[in-house]
Amino acid sequence: MAGLYNLRPVGSSGPAAKSVLKVQRFILEADGSLKTPDGFSIAIDRVDDQKVSVTHLVPHVIRLELPRGDTIGIKIVYSSHCWSRRHDPTSDPGDVMLIMDGNAPRVFDIGRFANSRHLPDFLSGLASHHLYWTPSDRNYGLYNATTIVEGRAYTAFFTLRKDRGKIDGARHSLVMRVESAYHAPQPSKGMRVKAAAAIDAALRGTRLKFR
């Protein structure tokens, strides 16, 4: 069971506790606690982020209309960075649960988790928000320009690439991986991009160049 350490069911022992050890995935609650699919609350020192399910951030497909009038399906998957932040050993409690993104420890962030509830709807409006190619030349940033407060706005950072498949009967031609989402300084110095241009580049397998 790679990624799971010192698993302790809360208020359970014997057969119930042993059954929890067989669980491959856990459900993340709004307070940062974990439960098994059958409702056991657990205490845990650390967990692989790939073992954690967030019910409002399950992979799904959105459909966007393109300028030519046709539509395209985009599968959206979400990184744990949408609801966690970097672990700070100098300020975080010593017993805080570590969420492992590979070898990098992170911790639950209640603010990011709360904001992430709006991510699926926000990303469905891709064409109506401010989209830009980041100065780091590696991903896109998306925010609603009308929500900037004191120079910051909730921003989703994602990659987009060609990937054909189907989820629950919904076909898709691209996959959007949301790498992170948080309140970032805006407006960015990134290069403004139209959604149709980003989609076209992904379908052709090319990368935009920052300029």
C-alpha positions in Angstrom: 0.0 0.0 0.0 2.4 2.6 -1.2 1.8 6.1 0.1 -0.1 5.1 3.3 1.6 5.2 6.7 0.5 4.7 10.3 -3.2 4.3 9.4 -5.4 4.6 12.5 -9.2 4.3 12.2 -10.8 6.8 14.6 -12.7 5.0 17.3 -12.3 1.6 15.7 -10.4 -1.6 16.4 -10.4 -5.2 15.6 -12.0 -6.3 12.3 -13.2 -2.8 11.4 -9.7 -1.4 11.7 -8.3 -4.2 9.6 -10.9 -3.6 6.9 -9.7 0.1 6.6 -6.2 -1.1 5.9 -7.5 -2.6 2.6 -9.0 0.7 1.4 -7.3 2.0 -1.8 -8.9 5.5 -1.8 -10.1 7.9 0.8 -12.7 10.7 0.6 -11.6 14.2 1.7 -14.0 16.1 3.9 -14.5 19.9 4.0 -12.5 20.1 7.3 -9.5 18.2 5.8 -10.3 14.9 7.5 -10.4 11.6 5.6 -13.1 8.9 5.5 -13.2 5.5 3.9 -15.9 5.0 1.2 -18.0 3.1 3.8 -17.9 6.0 6.3 -15.0 5.2 8.6 -13.2 8.4 9.9 -9.4 7.8 10.0 -6.3 9.5 11.4 -3.3 9.3 9.2 0.2 10.7 9.3 0.6 11.0 5.5 -1.2 9.9 2.4 -0.4 9.8 -1.3 -2.5 12.5 -3.0 -3.5 9.9 -5.7 -5.3 8.0 -2.9 -7.5 11.0 -2.1 -10.9 11.6 -3.7 -12.6 15.0 -3.7 -16.2 14.5 -4.7 -16.7 17.8 -6.4 -13.4 17.5 -8.4 -13.9 14.1 -10.1 -12.8 14.0 -13.7 -15.6 15.2 -16.1 -16.1 16.5 -19.6 -17.2 20.0 -20.6 -18.3 21.0 -24.1 -17.2 24.3 -25.7 -18.5 25.9 -28.9 -15.8 26.9 -31.3 -15.9 29.9 -33.6 -16.9 27.7 -36.6 -20.0 26.6 -34.8 -18.9 23.0 -33.9 -18.3 21.9 -30.4 -15.4 20.1 -28.7 -15.3 17.9 -25.6 -12.5 18.6 -23.0 -11.9 16.3 -20.1 -10.9 18.1 -16.9 -8.7 16.5 -14.2 -7.7 18.2 -11.0 -4.4 18.2 -9.1 -4.3 18.1 -5.3 -2.8 21.6 -5.5 -6.3 22.9 -6.0 -7.1 22.1 -2.3 -3.7 21.9 -0.7 -0.6 24.1 -0.1 3.1 23.6 0.4 4.0 22.2 3.8 5.9 24.7 6.0 7.6 22.7 8.8 8.4 26.0 10.7 4.7 27.0 11.1 2.6 23.9 10.5 1.7 21.7 13.5 3.9 18.8 14.1 1.0 16.3 13.8 -0.4 17.8 10.6 -1.4 15.2 8.0 1.0 15.3 5.0 -0.4 15.0 1.5 2.4 13.6 -0.6 2.6 14.9 -4.2 5.4 12.5 -5.2 8.1 13.3 -2.7 6.8 16.8 -2.0 4.8 17.2 1.2 1.7 19.4 1.2 -1.1 20.1 3.7 -4.8 20.6 3.4 -5.8 24.3 2.8 -9.4 25.0 3.9 -9.6 28.2 1.8 -8.4 26.5 -1.4 -10.8 23.6 -0.8 -13.7 26.0 -0.4 -12.8 27.9 -3.5 -12.4 24.7 -5.5 -16.1 24.0 -5.2 -16.6 26.6 -7.9 -13.9 25.3 -10.2 -16.0 23.0 -12.5 -18.5 25.8 -13.3 -15.7 28.4 -13.6 -13.8 26.3 -16.1 -17.0 25.6 -18.1 -16.9 29.4 -18.9 -13.4 29.1 -20.3 -14.2 31.3 -23.4 -15.7 34.1 -21.3 -12.9 34.6 -18.8 -9.4 36.1 -19.1 -7.1 33.5 -20.5 -3.3 33.9 -20.8 -0.1 32.0 -21.5 2.1 32.3 -18.4 5.5 34.0 -18.6 7.0 30.7 -17.4 6.1 29.4 -20.9 4.6 26.2 -19.5 0.9 26.6 -18.8 -2.2 28.7 -19.0 -3.8 31.0 -16.4 -7.5 31.7 -16.2 -9.3 34.3 -14.1 -12.4 36.5 -14.1 -11.2 40.1 -14.6 -14.3 41.4 -12.8 -13.3 39.7 -9.5 -9.9 41.3 -9.0 -9.8 42.6 -5.4 -6.7 44.4 -4.1 -4.7 43.2 -7.1 -5.6 39.5 -6.7 -8.1 37.2 -8.3 -8.9 33.5 -8.1 -6.9 31.9 -10.9 -6.8 28.4 -12.3 -3.5 27.2 -13.9 -3.7 24.4 -16.3 -2.2 22.5 -19.3 -4.1 21.5 -22.4 -3.2 18.6 -24.6 -4.7 16.2 -27.2 -6.3 13.1 -25.6 -9.2 11.3 -27.1 -11.5 9.2 -25.0 -14.8 9.0 -23.2 -16.1 9.4 -19.6 -19.6 8.2 -18.8 -20.5 8.3 -22.4 -19.2 11.8 -23.0 -16.5 11.9 -25.6 -13.5 14.3 -25.4 -10.7 15.3 -27.7 -8.5 17.2 -25.2 -7.6 16.9 -21.6 -7.1 19.9 -19.3 -5.1 19.2 -16.2 -5.7 21.8 -13.6 -2.3 22.1 -11.9 -3.3 24.6 -9.2 -5.9 27.2 -8.3 -5.6 30.0 -5.8 -5.8 33.8 -5.5 -2.9 35.2 -7.5 -1.7 38.7 -8.4 -3.6 40.0 -11.4 -3.6 41.2 -14.1 -0.7 39.0 -15.0 2.2 39.9 -17.4 1.2 36.8 -19.4 0.3 36.8 -23.1 -3.5 37.1 -23.6 -4.8 34.2 -25.5 -8.2 33.3 -27.0 -9.7 30.0 -25.9 -10.1 29.0 -29.6 -6.4 29.6 -30.2 -5.4 27.5 -27.1 -7.7 24.7 -28.2 -6.3 24.8 -31.8 -2.7 24.6 -30.6 -3.5 21.6 -28.4 -5.2 19.8 -31.2 -2.2 20.4 -33.4 0.2 19.3 -30.7 2.1 22.7 -30.7 3.0 25.0 -27.9 2.4 28.7 -27.8 5.5 30.8 -27.4 5.5 33.6 -24.9 6.2 37.0 -26.5 
